[in-house]
């Protein structure tokens, strides 16, 4: 899609500015107004007025929550679905206002950006209230893919003399509040490399009230000798309170009951398990999964034994041989010497799980070979998660094994969570 843009032309008259605004609105199917730091305001003929008088163009828009009045000074840029205006607030302070056509695909990102800018300003208020002796030297929600800095979390640099603090906030409607700590640590590391003249003392994290448990548990297992960490919770009214991570307790942690497999289909399961490369894995719900190097081709379910890679059918006396042939074919395709093909590359994490199950002693010599359960639901307070593998050592201590076949920047902080309930001595996940 081609894109054209016009830049600011000095000396536009109020009438020319009015024509530019009215032309944009007339061509827009879903017009809206965005002022950084405020929520997007849908506009129509009933809540939007332009007044060109005394060589001045005044813009007014309102809804049930607020009333906005700005003097339009110039048009900074016009592009498809967007008109950027330079405006003057009270006391002559200048800023920008964006007119958007939300029906245009190009405006979708601006809508998300507007939401981020709203929380950015709330984040600025949090910092000013909790750290009045510090100056905000840097505050941004812009993405920086080169340094893995996400636009989803506003980040700031606080300065006081030669001391510095990294700060980051999780928005209330964020899809992954628990990811804020990973990006906060990346931001701290980035500032330490960039701000050579500052002593970066640590990281400050702001979290929505009621969603702080996971981050608190993780912070407790970070190295306090490398950095100081401070957590704050904020509520819907904007009030903030400092958190003590030690109060996040893990006493409510529980695991779902793991049920033993039934004896149904024992003969068929034994025949299939005897094929070279086939693994017979007991699931936590009492069912049995048959796999070839992690790729499941059959499973017991609801009293039946079903097989197939896409559509599954019940195994019976007439087609048991067909199921066995499928297992042999998979064993030939999913083999270290047979690289290539869809079935070879499918589900790499499942293949890794298969290797870990077969070589637990290589991971940790204290682990016992059985039982080992996969994809186990776990609950810690109000948080729900899935454990990749759950094993036990020779003392009976539970051990979580986290599997990643691809890089994951959240893995270091996720590994700091505990499965064990206190008062047992702290022990991190094994990775």
N, C-alpha and C positions, 0 to 999 in steps of 0.2 A: 504494500500500500504506500503510495507516495505521500509525502508530508511537506507542507509548505508552512513557513512561519514568517511573520513580520516583526521587526524590532521597533523599539521606541523611536519616534520622530519628534524632536524637540519642538515646542511652540504650537502644539495642537490647541485649537480653540475648544471651548466648552461644547459648542455645537458639533464639532468633529468627533469629540470624545463620545458625545451622546449618540451620534450616528453609529459609531463603532460598537458600542454596547448594545444598542437596540438591534443592529444587524445580526450580532452574534446570538442574541436571545431569540430572534425571529427564526433563525435557522436551527435552533436547538429543539430537540424533541422532549428532553427531560432536563431542563436547566436547574442549576443549583449554584450556591455560593459557598466558597470556602475561604475562611480567614484563618491563617495558622494559629493553632492554639484553641480553636473553637470547633464545635461540631458542624458538619455540613448542613446547610440550610436550603431546603428545596424552595424554589421561587416560582411565582406565577404572577399574573396581572393583579391578583388580589393582595399580594404582600410584598410588592416591589415597586418603588417609585424612583424616577430620575427627575431632578429639578435643575434645569440650566437657566441660571439667572445671575446677573451681575458678573458675567464672565467666569462663573464658577459652575461646575457640575457636581451636584450632591446626589449621592446614592443612599437610599434607605431601604432596608429589608427587615422583616420581622417574622416571628412565629410566636407560639404561646409561651416560649421560654425566654426570649431575648429580642432586643431591638437594636439594630446596627445602623449607624449613620456615619458615612465617610465622604470626604471630598475627593473626587477623582482628579488626580494630577496628570496622569499620562497612561498610555498603553505601553507596557513593557514588551509583551510578546503575545502574538496570536498564532495558534496552531489548531489542528483539527481537534475539535471537542474541548478547547481550552482558550480562554482569554485572560491574560495576566494583567492586572491593573496596579499602577502605583497610586496609593491613596494617602490621604493626610488625616490623622486622627486629631483628637483634641490637643491643644497646646502645640500644634504644628509638627507633631512627631509623625514621621513617614513609615509606611509599611507596604504590604502587598495584599491584594484580595484576588482570588481566582474565581472566574465564572466558568463553570463546567457544564458539558452536556453528558450526563450520566448514561445516555443511550449509546454513546460512542465507546467502542471497546478500549480506545486509548485512554479514556477517563477512568477506567476501573482502577488502575494503579494509583491515580490521584485521589480516588475515594479512599483507598486503603492508607495512602500517605496522610490524608486529612485526619483519619482516626489516630494514626501514630503521632501526629503533631499535637492533637488534643492531649494525649497522655504525656507527651514530652513536656508540655507546660505545667501539668500537674506534678510531674517528676521534678521540675525546677523548683516548684513551691516546697515539695518535700525536703529537698536539699537545703534550701534557704532556711527552713524552720529548724531542721535537726543539726545543721552545721553553720550557724550564723557567723562564726569566726573565720570561715573558709570562703574563698572566692571561687566562683564557677568559671574555670578557664576554658572549658571545652564542653559542649553539649550537642549531641547529634543523634539523629535516627537514620542517617544515610547509610546505605549498604557499602561495605568494603570487602568484596569477595576475595581479594588478594590476601587479606589478613583474617578471613573468616569472621568478620564482624557483621552481625545480623541486624537488619533494620527493624526487626520485630521488638527489640528491647532498646529503649533509649539509654544512652551511656554518657557519662560525664567524667571530667577531670576536675578535682577539687585541689586548690593550692592554698598553702599558708606558709609564707616564707619559702624555705627550701624543701618543705614537706609536701607530699602529694598523696591523694587518695583516688582510687578508681571507684566509680559508682555505676550501678546498673539497676534498671527497674523492669519488673514483669507487669505488663498491662493486665487489667482485670478480666478482659475477654480473650486473653492469649490462649492459643491452642495447646501450648506446652509450657506451662509455668515452670515445671521442674527443669527445663533446659536453660533457665537464666543463669544458673551457677557456672555451667560450662562456658557460656559466652562471657560471663564476668571474669573468669580466670584468663581467658584469651585476651580480653581487654586490658587486664592488669599486666599481663606479660608484654603486650604491645606497648603500653605506656612506659614500662621500665626500659624497653629498648629505645623508645623515641625520646623520652624526657631524661636525658643523661644528667642534667643538673639538678634534678629533683630526687629526693629519697621517697620512693613510692612505698608508703607504710602498709597499705593493705587494700581490701575490697569492701565496699558497702553495697548491700543488696536490699531492694525494696520489693515486697511481695504482697499480693492481695490477701487480706485477712481470711483465714480459713483454708488457705492453700500453701501454708508455709512448712508443713511437716516434713515433706521429702527433702527440701533444701536444708532444713535444720539438721536432719539426720546426716546428710552428706557433709555439711560444714564441720560437724564434730570430729570427722576423721581426716581433716586436712591438716597439713603441717603448719602449726602456729609459729614455728621458728622462721618460716619463710615469709609469712604475711599475717597481718591481723585481719579478722573478719567480723563484720557487724551486720546483723539482719534487722530489718524493720518491716512491720506489717502496716498496711493502710486499709481503711474501710471506705465505704461508698461516700461518706461525707468528707473524705480527705484527711481525717485524723490519722496520725501515725503513732506507733508505739514500738519501742525497741524490744527485740525478742532475745530470750536466753535459749540457745540451741539445746542446752541440757534438759530443758523442760519438754522437749519434743517426745520423750519416752517411746519405747518400742514395745511396751507391755501388752498391747492389744494385738500383736502379730499372731496370725494363725494361718494354717494350711488346711486345704480341703482334705477330707479323709481319702486315703488311697485304698481302693478296693481290689481284692484279689480276683484274677481271671476265673471264669467258670470253666467247667470241664467239657463244655459243648465243643464239637468239631475237633476233638483232640487228635483223632487219627489223621484227618486232613491237614491239620497244623503240623503234625510231626513229619508227614511226607514232604510238605513244602519247606519246612525248616531244614530238612536234610540236604536240600539242594545247595551246592557250593555258592557262597556269596549272600544267601538269604539270612536275614536277621529276624528273630521273633522277639518283639519288644512289647512288654506289658505296659498299658496305659494306666493312668491314675484312676480312670473311671471303671476299671475292671475289664475293659476290652483289650484285644490283642492286635497289634499292628505288625504286618509282614512287610519287610523292606529289603531293598537291594542297595547297599551303601547309601542309606538314608532315604531313598526314593520309595515311598509306599505304593504297593501294588495290590494289597489285599488287607482287609480288616474285618474283625468280628463286630457286629453292630445289631442290637436288638434281637439277639438269638440267631442271627444269620452270619454266614461267612461270605463277604462280598469281595469281588476282585474286578480289576480294570484300572486303567490310567485316567480315562476321562469319564465315561459312563460305566457304572459298576453293576454287575449282575451277581446273583446268588450262586455260590459254588454247590454243585451236586455231583452225583456219581458220574453223570454223562460228560460234564465239562471240567472235572478236576484235572484231567490231563492238559486241557487248554490253559488252565491257570499255571500249571507246572511249567509249560512251555514259555509262557510269558516271563516267569521268573528266570528261566535259563537265558532267554534273549536279553533281559535286562542285565544279568550278570556279565554277559559278554560285551555289552555296550558301555556299562559303567565300570570301567576297569582302567587302572593307571596307565596301562600300555595302549589303551584304545582312546586316544584323545580326539575330541571333535564330535559334533552332532548335538541335537537338541537334548536328547536323553542323557548325554554325558555332562552337559553344563547345567542341567536343571537342578534347582534347589542346592546350591553350593553349601549353605549353612547346614542343611540336613546331612550332607556327606561329611562335613566336619564333625557333626554330632556323632555320626557312626564311628568315625575314627577315634573320637574321644572315649566313647563307650568301650571300644575294644582295647584301649591303651590307657586305662585310668592310672595305672602305676607309673606311667611316664609323666602324667600331669602331677601326681602327688603319690608317693609311695605309701602314705598312710591311709589312702582311700581303699575301701573294700569294693570288690567287683560288682556286688549286688546287695541290695536293690539300687537301681538308678532310675529315677523318674524324669520324664521330660515334659515341658510345657505345663508346669504346675502352677495353678492359680494361687496367689499369695496375697494376704491383706495385712496392711500395717496402718492401724487407725482407720482413716477414711480413704486411704490410697489402695488401689488394686493393681497388681502387677502379675506378670507371667515370668516364672523362673525357667530359663532354658533347660538346665539339668540340675537335679537335686540328688546329691549323693551323701554318704556318711563315711567318717573315718573310723579307725579301729576302736576309738573310745566312744563311738556313738554320736559324736558331734556332727550336726548337719552342715553340709558344705554346698554352696551355690556355685555352679560353673556357668559363667557367661560366655556365649559363643558369638563371634562376629567373623563372617567371611569377607566383609568389606570394612573399610575404615569408618569409624564412628567417633566424632569428636566428643560425644557425651559419655563414652565408655569410662574414662578415668573417674568422673564424678559419680556415675551410676554405680561403679564398683565400690564406692565408699559406703553404700547403704548396708545395713546389717540385716541378716535374716534372724539371728539369735535374739531372743528376748532377754533383757536384763532381768536378774542381776548377774548373768554370765559375763565373764571377761570379754571385752570387745574383741571381735575377730572379723576382718574384712572378707569380702567375697574373694574367692580364688578365681583368677582370670586365666 
